[in-house]
């Protein structure tokens, strides 16, 4: 739906009236054959011309910055030589799973990965593509599609928790619209299943 972020979530909209709810069809795609607008990228929102209204940042430790300095934009721990992988990751190197966020540096050419509450951890790294630092509060908010004049209160940690736990504004709008359509049908007395035992009761 145009959010510049890969954020897989499940939304369930249920009701007791037999009314079917549905999300609108996708408006964006990464497949040419879909004939839709391309996915928005990180560069579309925090690239050239971006004005950062809140540059506060939960930055990496000096140790983490040392390893991240060896990662190219769009890379992660796999970009390191095996000996440095083991040195930097310790026991985590032997764990199963993708661990794609470990020593991750973002890319301006692709959508952002899921915005997290702790972008400065080694295992949930959200390092700026070209500047050796974690993304700022303002950048994270832009990826989540908050309006530029939206103000977050609290410490940097509290601000990032608010942003990371949020839903992209465009996606929230789609979910709210779908829920509103169901509520409107209930008020109008429209049902896909007239035998629903709850449909004619007042609630």
MARBA-3410 file (N, C-alpha, C, O; in Angstrom, 1 decimal):
203
0.8,-1.2,0.0,0.0,0.0,0.0,0.8,1.3,0.0,0.3,2.3,0.3 ~ 2.1,1.2,-0.3,3.0,2.3,-0.5,3.8,2.6,0.7,4.6,3.6,0.7 ~ 3.8,1.8,1.8,4.7,2.1,2.9,6.1,1.6,2.5,6.3,0.5,1.9 ~ 7.1,2.4,2.8,8.5,2.1,2.3,9.2,1.1,3.3,10.3,1.4,3.7 ~ 8.5,0.0,3.6,9.0,-0.9,4.6,8.4,-2.3,4.4,7.3,-2.5,4.1
9.3,-3.2,4.6,8.9,-4.6,4.6,8.5,-5.0,6.0,9.3,-5.2,6.9 ~ 7.2,-5.0,6.2,6.7,-5.3,7.6,5.5,-6.2,7.5,4.4,-5.8,7.3 ~ 5.8,-7.5,7.6,4.7,-8.5,7.5,3.9,-8.6,8.8,4.4,-8.9,9.8 ~ 2.6,-8.3,8.7,1.7,-8.4,9.8,0.4,-9.1,9.4,0.0,-9.0,8.2 ~ -0.3,-9.7,10.3,-1.6,-10.2,10.0,-2.7,-9.4,10.8,-2.6,-9.1,11.9
-3.7,-9.0,10.0,-4.8,-8.2,10.6,-6.1,-9.1,10.5,-6.4,-9.6,9.5 ~ -6.8,-9.3,11.7,-8.0,-10.0,11.7,-9.1,-9.1,12.1,-9.1,-8.4,13.1 ~ -10.1,-9.0,11.2,-11.3,-8.1,11.5,-12.5,-9.1,11.6,-13.0,-9.5,10.6 ~ -13.0,-9.3,12.8,-14.1,-10.3,13.0,-15.3,-9.5,13.4,-15.3,-8.4,13.9 ~ -16.5,-10.2,13.2,-17.8,-9.6,13.7,-18.8,-10.8,13.9,-18.5,-11.9,13.4
-19.9,-10.5,14.6,-20.9,-11.5,14.9,-22.1,-11.4,13.9,-23.1,-12.0,14.2 ~ -21.9,-10.8,12.8,-23.1,-10.5,12.0,-23.0,-11.2,10.6,-23.8,-11.0,9.7 ~ -22.0,-12.1,10.4,-21.9,-12.7,9.2,-21.4,-11.8,8.0,-21.6,-12.2,6.9 ~ -20.8,-10.7,8.4,-20.4,-9.7,7.4,-18.9,-10.0,7.0,-18.1,-10.1,7.9 ~ -18.7,-10.2,5.7,-17.3,-10.4,5.3,-16.5,-9.1,5.2,-17.0,-8.1,4.6
-15.4,-9.1,5.8,-14.5,-7.9,5.7,-13.4,-8.2,4.7,-13.0,-9.4,4.5 ~ -12.9,-7.2,4.0,-11.8,-7.4,3.0,-11.0,-6.2,3.0,-11.4,-5.1,3.2 ~ -9.7,-6.4,2.7,-8.8,-5.4,2.5,-8.8,-5.0,1.0,-9.0,-5.9,0.1 ~ -8.5,-3.7,0.7,-8.4,-3.4,-0.8,-7.3,-4.0,-1.4,-6.3,-4.5,-0.8 ~ -7.3,-4.2,-2.7,-6.2,-4.8,-3.5,-4.9,-4.0,-3.3,-5.0,-2.8,-3.1
-3.8,-4.7,-3.4,-2.5,-3.9,-3.3,-2.4,-2.8,-4.3,-2.9,-2.9,-5.5 ~ -1.7,-1.8,-3.9,-1.5,-0.6,-4.8,-0.1,-0.6,-5.4,0.2,0.1,-6.3 ~ 0.8,-1.4,-4.7,2.2,-1.4,-5.0,2.7,-2.8,-5.1,2.2,-3.7,-4.5 ~ 3.8,-3.1,-5.9,4.3,-4.4,-6.1,5.7,-4.3,-6.5,6.2,-3.3,-7.1 ~ 6.5,-5.4,-6.3,7.9,-5.5,-6.8,7.9,-6.4,-8.0,9.0,-6.7,-8.5
6.8,-6.8,-8.5,6.7,-7.6,-9.7,6.2,-6.8,-10.9,5.1,-6.2,-10.8 ~ 7.0,-6.8,-11.9,6.6,-6.0,-13.1,5.3,-6.4,-13.7,4.5,-5.5,-14.1 ~ 5.0,-7.7,-13.7,3.8,-8.2,-14.3,2.5,-7.8,-13.6,1.4,-7.9,-14.2 ~ 2.6,-7.3,-12.4,1.4,-6.8,-11.6,0.9,-5.5,-12.1,-0.2,-5.1,-11.9 ~ 1.8,-4.8,-12.9,1.4,-3.5,-13.4,1.0,-2.5,-12.4,0.0,-1.8,-12.6
1.7,-2.5,-11.2,1.4,-1.6,-10.1,2.6,-0.7,-9.9,3.7,-0.9,-10.4 ~ 2.4,0.3,-9.1,3.5,1.2,-8.7,4.6,0.4,-8.0,4.2,-0.6,-7.3 ~ 5.8,0.7,-8.2,6.9,0.0,-7.5,6.9,0.3,-6.0,6.4,1.3,-5.6 ~ 7.5,-0.6,-5.3,7.6,-0.4,-3.8,8.4,0.9,-3.6,9.3,1.2,-4.3 ~ 8.0,1.6,-2.6,8.8,2.8,-2.2,10.0,2.3,-1.5,10.0,1.3,-0.8
11.1,3.0,-1.7,12.4,2.6,-1.1,12.8,3.5,0.1,12.1,4.6,0.3 ~ 13.8,3.1,0.8,14.3,3.9,1.9,14.7,5.3,1.4,14.5,6.3,2.0 ~ 15.4,5.3,0.2,15.8,6.5,-0.4,14.7,7.5,-0.7,14.9,8.7,-0.8 ~ 13.5,6.9,-1.0,12.3,7.8,-1.3,11.9,8.6,-0.1,11.4,9.7,-0.2 ~ 12.2,8.1,1.1,11.7,8.8,2.3,12.9,9.5,3.1,12.6,10.5,3.7
14.1,9.0,3.1,15.1,9.6,3.9,16.3,9.9,3.0,17.4,10.2,3.5 ~ 16.1,9.9,1.7,17.2,10.2,0.8,17.4,11.7,0.6,17.3,12.5,1.5 ~ 17.8,12.0,-0.6,18.1,13.4,-1.0,16.9,14.3,-0.7,15.7,14.0,-1.1 ~ 17.2,15.4,0.0,16.1,16.4,0.3,15.4,16.2,1.6,14.6,17.0,2.0 ~ 15.7,15.0,2.2,15.1,14.8,3.5,15.6,15.7,4.6,16.8,15.9,4.8
14.6,16.3,5.3,15.0,17.1,6.5,14.6,16.4,7.8,13.5,16.1,8.0 ~ 15.6,16.1,8.5,15.4,15.4,9.8,15.1,16.3,10.9,15.9,17.1,11.4 ~ 13.8,16.2,11.4,13.4,17.1,12.5,13.8,16.6,13.9,13.6,17.4,14.8 ~ 14.2,15.4,14.0,14.6,14.8,15.3,15.8,13.9,15.1,15.7,12.8,14.8 ~ 17.0,14.5,15.2,18.2,13.8,15.0,18.7,12.9,16.2,19.8,12.4,16.1
17.9,12.9,17.2,18.3,12.1,18.4,18.4,10.6,17.9,17.7,10.2,17.0 ~ 19.3,9.9,18.5,19.7,8.6,18.0,20.2,7.6,19.1,20.9,8.1,20.0 ~ 19.8,6.4,19.1,20.3,5.4,20.0,21.5,4.8,19.2,21.3,3.8,18.5 ~ 22.7,5.3,19.4,23.8,4.9,18.5,24.4,3.6,19.0,24.3,3.2,20.2 ~ 25.2,3.0,18.1,26.0,1.8,18.4,27.2,2.1,19.3,27.6,3.3,19.4
27.6,1.1,20.0,28.8,1.2,20.8,30.0,1.3,19.8,29.9,1.0,18.6 ~ 31.2,1.7,20.3,32.4,1.8,19.5,32.7,0.4,18.9,33.1,0.3,17.8 ~ 32.5,-0.6,19.7,32.8,-2.0,19.2,31.9,-2.3,18.0,32.4,-2.8,17.0 ~ 30.6,-2.0,18.1,29.7,-2.3,17.0,30.0,-1.5,15.8,29.9,-1.9,14.7 ~ 30.3,-0.2,16.0,30.7,0.7,14.9,31.9,0.2,14.2,32.0,0.3,13.0
32.8,-0.5,14.9,34.0,-1.0,14.3,33.6,-2.1,13.2,34.2,-2.1,12.1 ~ 32.7,-3.0,13.6,32.3,-4.0,12.7,31.4,-3.5,11.6,31.5,-3.9,10.4 ~ 30.5,-2.6,11.9,29.6,-2.0,10.9,30.4,-1.2,9.9,29.9,-1.1,8.7 ~ 31.5,-0.7,10.2,32.3,0.1,9.3,32.8,-0.8,8.1,33.2,-0.3,7.1 ~ 32.8,-2.1,8.3,33.3,-3.0,7.3,32.2,-3.6,6.4,32.4,-4.3,5.5
30.9,-3.1,6.7,29.7,-3.6,6.0,29.3,-2.6,4.9,29.3,-1.4,5.2 ~ 29.1,-3.1,3.6,28.7,-2.1,2.6,27.2,-1.9,2.7,26.5,-2.6,3.4 ~ 26.6,-0.8,2.1,25.2,-0.5,2.2,24.4,-1.8,1.6,24.7,-2.3,0.6 ~ 23.4,-2.1,2.4,22.6,-3.3,2.0,23.2,-4.6,2.5,22.6,-5.7,2.3 ~ 24.3,-4.6,3.1,25.0,-5.8,3.6,24.7,-6.2,5.0,24.0,-5.4,5.7
25.2,-7.3,5.5,25.1,-7.7,6.9,26.3,-8.5,7.3,27.3,-8.4,6.7 ~ 26.1,-9.3,8.3,27.3,-10.1,8.8,27.9,-11.0,7.8,29.1,-11.3,7.9 ~ 27.1,-11.4,6.8,27.7,-12.3,5.7,28.7,-11.5,4.9,29.5,-12.2,4.1 ~ 28.7,-10.2,4.9,29.7,-9.4,4.2,31.1,-9.5,4.8,32.1,-9.1,4.2 ~ 31.2,-10.0,6.0,32.5,-10.1,6.7,33.2,-11.4,6.4,32.5,-12.4,6.0
34.5,-11.5,6.5,35.2,-12.7,6.4,34.8,-13.7,7.5,34.3,-13.2,8.6 ~ 34.9,-15.0,7.4,34.4,-15.9,8.4,35.0,-15.7,9.7,34.4,-15.8,10.8 ~ 36.3,-15.4,9.7,37.0,-15.2,11.0,36.5,-14.0,11.8,36.3,-14.0,13.0 ~ 36.1,-12.9,11.0,35.6,-11.7,11.7,34.1,-12.0,12.1,33.7,-11.4,13.1 ~ 33.4,-12.8,11.3,32.1,-13.1,11.7,32.1,-13.8,13.0,31.3,-13.4,13.9
32.9,-14.8,13.2,33.0,-15.5,14.5,33.4,-14.6,15.6,32.9,-14.7,16.7 ~ 34.4,-13.8,15.3,35.0,-12.9,16.3,33.9,-11.9,16.8,33.8,-11.6,18.0 ~ 33.1,-11.4,15.9,32.2,-10.3,16.2,30.8,-10.8,16.7,30.2,-10.2,17.5 ~ 30.5,-12.0,16.3,29.2,-12.6,16.7,29.2,-13.6,17.9,28.2,-13.8,18.5 ~ 30.4,-14.1,18.2,30.5,-15.0,19.3,29.7,-16.2,19.1,29.6,-16.8,18.0
28.9,-16.7,20.1,28.1,-17.9,20.1,27.0,-17.7,19.1,26.4,-18.7,18.6 ~ 26.5,-16.5,18.8,25.4,-16.3,17.9,25.8,-16.8,16.5,24.9,-17.1,15.7 ~ 27.0,-16.9,16.2,27.4,-17.3,14.8,27.0,-18.8,14.6,26.8,-19.2,13.5 ~ 26.9,-19.6,15.7,26.6,-21.0,15.5,25.1,-21.3,15.6,24.7,-22.4,15.4 ~ 24.3,-20.3,15.8,22.9,-20.5,15.9,22.3,-20.7,14.5,22.9,-20.2,13.5
21.2,-21.4,14.4,20.5,-21.6,13.2,19.6,-20.4,12.9,19.3,-19.6,13.8 ~ 19.2,-20.3,11.6,18.3,-19.2,11.3,19.1,-18.1,10.4,20.3,-18.2,10.4 ~ 18.4,-17.3,9.8,19.0,-16.3,8.9,19.8,-15.3,9.5,20.9,-14.9,9.0 ~ 19.4,-14.8,10.7,20.1,-13.7,11.4,20.4,-12.5,10.5,21.5,-11.9,10.6 ~ 19.5,-12.2,9.5,19.8,-11.2,8.5,20.0,-9.8,9.1,20.5,-9.0,8.4
19.5,-9.6,10.3,19.6,-8.3,10.9,20.9,-8.0,11.6,21.2,-6.9,12.1 ~ 21.7,-9.1,11.7,23.0,-9.0,12.5,24.0,-8.2,11.6,24.2,-8.5,10.5 ~ 24.5,-7.1,12.2,25.4,-6.2,11.6,24.8,-5.7,10.2,25.5,-5.5,9.2 ~ 23.5,-5.4,10.3,22.9,-5.0,9.0,23.0,-3.5,8.8,22.9,-2.6,9.7 ~ 23.4,-3.2,7.5,23.4,-1.8,7.1,22.3,-1.6,6.0,22.3,-2.4,5.1
21.5,-0.6,6.1,20.4,-0.4,5.2,20.8,0.0,3.8,22.0,0.4,3.6 ~ 19.9,-0.1,2.9,20.2,0.3,1.5,19.1,1.3,1.1,17.9,1.1,1.3 ~ 19.5,2.4,0.4,18.6,3.4,-0.1,17.8,2.8,-1.3,16.8,3.4,-1.7 ~ 18.3,1.7,-1.9,17.6,1.2,-3.1,16.5,0.3,-2.9,15.8,-0.1,-3.8 ~ 16.2,-0.1,-1.6,15.2,-1.1,-1.3,14.3,-0.5,-0.2,14.7,0.4,0.5
13.1,-1.1,0.0,12.3,-0.7,1.1,13.1,-1.0,2.4,13.9,-1.9,2.5 ~ 12.8,-0.3,3.5,13.4,-0.5,4.7,12.9,-1.9,5.3,11.8,-2.2,5.1 ~ 13.8,-2.6,6.1,13.3,-3.7,6.8,12.4,-3.1,8.0,12.3,-1.9,8.1 ~ 11.7,-4.0,8.7,10.9,-3.6,9.8,11.6,-2.7,10.8,12.7,-3.0,11.3 ~ 11.0,-1.5,11.0,11.5,-0.6,12.0,11.4,-1.3,13.4,10.3,-1.7,13.8
12.5,-1.3,14.1,12.5,-2.0,15.4,12.6,-0.9,16.6,12.9,0.2,16.3 ~ 12.4,-1.4,17.8,12.5,-0.5,18.9,13.9,-0.3,19.4,14.2,0.7,20.0 ~ 14.8,-1.2,19.0,16.2,-1.1,19.4,17.1,-1.2,18.2,17.7,-2.3,18.0 ~ 17.2,-0.2,17.4,18.0,-0.2,16.1,19.5,-0.3,16.3,20.2,-0.4,15.3 ~ 19.9,-0.1,17.6,21.4,-0.1,17.8,21.9,-1.4,18.4,23.1,-1.5,18.8
21.1,-2.5,18.4,21.6,-3.8,18.8,22.2,-4.5,17.7,21.9,-4.3,16.5 ~ 23.2,-5.3,18.0,23.9,-6.0,16.9,23.0,-6.9,16.1,23.1,-7.0,14.9 ~ 22.0,-7.5,16.8,21.1,-8.5,16.1,19.9,-7.9,15.5,19.2,-8.5,14.8 ~ 19.7,-6.6,15.8,18.5,-5.9,15.1,19.0,-4.6,14.5,18.3,-3.5,14.5 ~ 20.2,-4.6,14.0,20.9,-3.4,13.5,20.1,-2.7,12.4,19.7,-3.3,11.4
20.0,-1.4,12.6,19.5,-0.5,11.5,20.5,0.6,11.3,20.2,1.7,11.7 ~ 21.6,0.3,10.7,22.6,1.3,10.4,22.3,2.0,9.2,21.9,1.5,8.2 ~ 22.5,3.3,9.2,22.3,4.2,8.0,23.2,3.7,6.9,24.4,3.3,7.2 ~ 22.7,3.7,5.7,23.5,3.2,4.5,24.9,3.9,4.4,25.9,3.2,4.0 ~ 25.0,5.2,4.6,26.2,5.9,4.2,26.9,6.6,5.5,28.1,6.9,5.4
26.1,6.8,6.5,26.7,7.4,7.7,26.8,6.3,8.8,25.9,5.5,9.0 ~ 27.9,6.2,9.4,28.2,5.2,10.4,27.5,5.5,11.7,28.1,6.0,12.7 ~ 26.2,5.2,11.7,25.4,5.4,12.9,24.0,4.7,12.7,23.7,4.3,11.6 ~ 23.3,4.6,13.8,22.0,4.0,13.7,21.0,5.1,13.2,21.3,6.3,13.2 ~ 19.9,4.7,12.6,18.9,5.6,12.1,18.4,6.5,13.3,18.4,6.1,14.4
18.1,7.7,13.0,17.6,8.7,14.0,16.1,8.5,14.2,15.4,7.8,13.5 ~ 15.6,9.2,15.3,14.2,9.2,15.6,13.4,9.7,14.4,12.4,9.2,14.0 ~ 13.9,10.8,13.8,13.2,11.4,12.6,13.2,10.5,11.4,12.2,10.4,10.7 ~ 14.3,9.8,11.2,14.3,8.8,10.1,13.4,7.7,10.3,12.6,7.2,9.4 ~ 13.4,7.1,11.5,12.5,6.0,11.8,11.0,6.4,11.7,10.2,5.7,11.2
10.7,7.6,12.1,9.3,8.1,12.0,8.9,8.3,10.6,7.8,8.0,10.2 ~ 9.9,8.7,9.7,9.6,8.9,8.3,9.3,7.6,7.6,8.4,7.4,6.8 ~ 10.1,6.5,8.0,9.9,5.2,7.5,8.5,4.7,7.9,7.8,3.9,7.1 ~ 8.0,5.0,9.1,6.7,4.6,9.6,5.6,5.5,9.0,4.4,5.4,9.4 ~ 6.0,6.5,8.2,5.0,7.4,7.6,4.4,8.4,8.5,3.3,8.9,8.2
5.0,8.7,9.6,4.4,9.7,10.5,4.5,11.1,9.8,5.5,11.3,9.1 ~ 3.6,12.0,10.0,3.7,13.3,9.5,5.0,14.0,10.0,5.4,13.8,11.1 ~ 5.5,14.9,9.2,6.8,15.5,9.6,6.6,16.4,10.9,7.6,16.5,11.6 ~ 5.4,16.9,11.1,5.2,17.7,12.3,4.8,16.9,13.5,4.4,17.5,14.6 ~ 4.8,15.6,13.4,4.4,14.7,14.6,5.5,14.8,15.6,6.7,14.5,15.3
5.2,15.0,16.9,6.2,15.2,17.9,6.1,14.0,18.9,5.0,13.7,19.4 ~ 7.3,13.4,19.1,7.3,12.3,20.1,7.9,12.8,21.4,8.9,13.6,21.3 ~ 7.4,12.3,22.5,7.9,12.8,23.8,8.6,11.7,24.6,8.4,10.5,24.3 ~ 9.5,12.1,25.5,10.2,11.1,26.3,11.7,11.1,25.9,12.2,11.9,25.1 ~ 12.4,10.1,26.4,13.8,9.9,26.1,13.9,9.3,24.7,12.9,8.9,24.1
15.1,9.2,24.2,15.3,8.6,22.9,14.8,7.2,22.8,14.2,6.7,21.9 ~ 15.1,6.4,23.9,14.7,5.1,24.0,13.1,5.0,24.0,12.6,4.1,23.3 ~ 12.5,5.9,24.7,11.0,5.9,24.7,10.4,6.3,23.3,9.4,5.7,22.9 ~ 11.1,7.2,22.7,10.6,7.6,21.3,10.7,6.5,20.3,9.8,6.2,19.6 ~ 11.9,5.8,20.4,12.1,4.7,19.5,11.1,3.5,19.7,10.7,2.8,18.8
10.8,3.3,21.0,9.8,2.3,21.4,8.4,2.6,20.8,7.7,1.8,20.3 ~ 8.0,3.9,20.9,6.8,4.3,20.3,6.7,4.1,18.8,5.7,3.6,18.3 ~ 7.8,4.5,18.1,7.8,4.4,16.7,7.9,2.9,16.2,7.2,2.5,15.3 ~ 8.8,2.2,16.9,9.0,0.8,16.5,7.7,-0.1,16.7,7.5,-1.1,16.0 ~ 6.9,0.2,17.7,5.7,-0.5,18.0,4.5,-0.1,17.2,3.5,-0.7,17.3
4.7,1.0,16.5,3.6,1.5,15.7,3.3,0.7,14.4,4.1,-0.2,14.1 ~ 2.3,1.1,13.8,1.9,0.5,12.4,2.2,1.7,11.4,1.8,2.8,11.7 ~ 2.7,1.4,10.3,2.9,2.4,9.3,1.6,3.1,9.0,0.5,2.5,8.9 ~ 1.6,4.4,9.0,0.4,5.2,8.9,-0.5,4.8,7.7,-1.7,4.7,7.8 ~ 0.1,4.5,6.5,-0.7,4.1,5.4,-1.4,2.8,5.6,-2.5,2.6,5.1
-0.7,1.9,6.2,-1.3,0.6,6.5,-2.4,0.7,7.6,-3.4,0.0,7.5 ~ -2.2,1.5,8.6,-3.2,1.8,9.6,-4.4,2.3,9.0,-5.6,2.0,9.3 ~ -4.3,3.2,8.0,-5.4,3.8,7.3,-6.2,2.7,6.5,-7.4,2.8,6.5 ~ -5.5,1.8,5.9,-6.2,0.7,5.2,-6.9,-0.2,6.1,-8.1,-0.5,5.9 ~ -6.3,-0.5,7.3,-7.0,-1.4,8.2,-8.2,-0.7,8.8,-9.3,-1.3,9.0
-8.1,0.6,9.2,-9.2,1.3,9.8,-10.3,1.4,8.8,-11.5,1.3,9.2 ~ -10.0,1.7,7.5,-11.1,1.8,6.5,-11.8,0.5,6.3,-13.0,0.5,6.2 ~ -11.1,-0.7,6.4,-11.7,-2.0,6.3,-12.7,-2.2,7.5,-13.8,-2.7,7.3 ~ -12.2,-1.8,8.7,-13.0,-2.0,9.9,-14.3,-1.1,9.8,-15.4,-1.5,10.2 ~ -14.1,0.1,9.3,-15.2,1.1,9.2,-16.2,0.6,8.2,-17.4,0.8,8.5
-15.8,-0.1,7.1,-16.8,-0.6,6.2,-17.7,-1.7,6.8,-18.9,-1.7,6.6 ~ -17.1,-2.5,7.7,-17.9,-3.5,8.4,-18.8,-2.9,9.4,-20.0,-3.2,9.4 ~ -18.4,-1.9,10.1,-19.2,-1.2,11.1,-20.4,-0.5,10.4,-21.5,-0.4,10.9 ~ -20.1,0.1,9.2,-21.1,0.8,8.5,-22.2,-0.2,8.0,-23.4,0.1,8.1 ~ -21.8,-1.3,7.5,-22.7,-2.4,7.1,-23.6,-2.8,8.3,-24.8,-3.1,8.1
-23.0,-2.9,9.4,-23.8,-3.3,10.6,-24.8,-2.3,10.9,-26.0,-2.6,11.2 ~ -24.4,-1.0,10.9,-25.4,0.0,11.2,-26.5,0.1,10.1,-27.7,0.4,10.5 ~ -26.2,-0.2,8.9,-27.2,-0.2,7.8,-28.0,-1.5,7.8,-28.9,-1.6,7.0 ~ -27.6,-2.5,8.6,-28.4,-3.7,8.6,-28.1,-4.6,7.4,-29.0,-5.4,7.0 ~ -26.9,-4.5,6.8,-26.6,-5.3,5.7,-25.7,-6.5,6.1,-24.7,-6.3,6.8
-26.1,-7.7,5.7,-25.3,-8.9,6.1,-25.2,-9.9,5.0,-26.1,-10.0,4.2 ~ -24.1,-10.6,5.0,-23.9,-11.7,4.0,-24.6,-12.9,4.5,-24.7,-13.9,3.7 ~ -25.0,-12.9,5.7,-25.6,-14.1,6.3,-26.8,-13.7,7.2,-26.6,-13.4,8.3 ~ -28.0,-13.7,6.6,-29.1,-13.3,7.3,-29.5,-14.2,8.4,-30.4,-13.9,9.3 ~ -29.0,-15.4,8.4,-29.3,-16.4,9.5,-28.4,-16.2,10.7,-28.6,-16.9,11.7
-27.5,-15.2,10.7,-26.7,-15.0,11.9,-27.5,-14.7,13.1,-28.4,-13.8,13.1 ~ -27.3,-15.5,14.2,-28.2,-15.3,15.4,-28.0,-14.0,16.1,-28.9,-13.6,16.9 ~ -26.9,-13.3,15.7,-26.7,-12.0,16.4,-27.2,-10.8,15.6,-27.2,-9.7,16.1 ~ -27.5,-11.0,14.4,-27.7,-9.9,13.5,-28.9,-9.0,13.9,-28.8,-7.8,13.7 ~ -29.9,-9.6,14.4,-31.1,-8.8,14.7,-31.1,-8.3,16.1,-32.1,-7.6,16.6
-30.1,-8.7,16.9,-30.1,-8.2,18.3,-29.4,-6.8,18.4,-28.5,-6.5,17.5 ~ -29.8,-6.1,19.3,-29.1,-4.8,19.5,-27.9,-5.0,20.5,-28.0,-5.7,21.5 ~ -26.8,-4.3,20.1,-25.6,-4.4,21.0,-25.1,-3.0,21.2,-24.1,-2.8,21.9
END
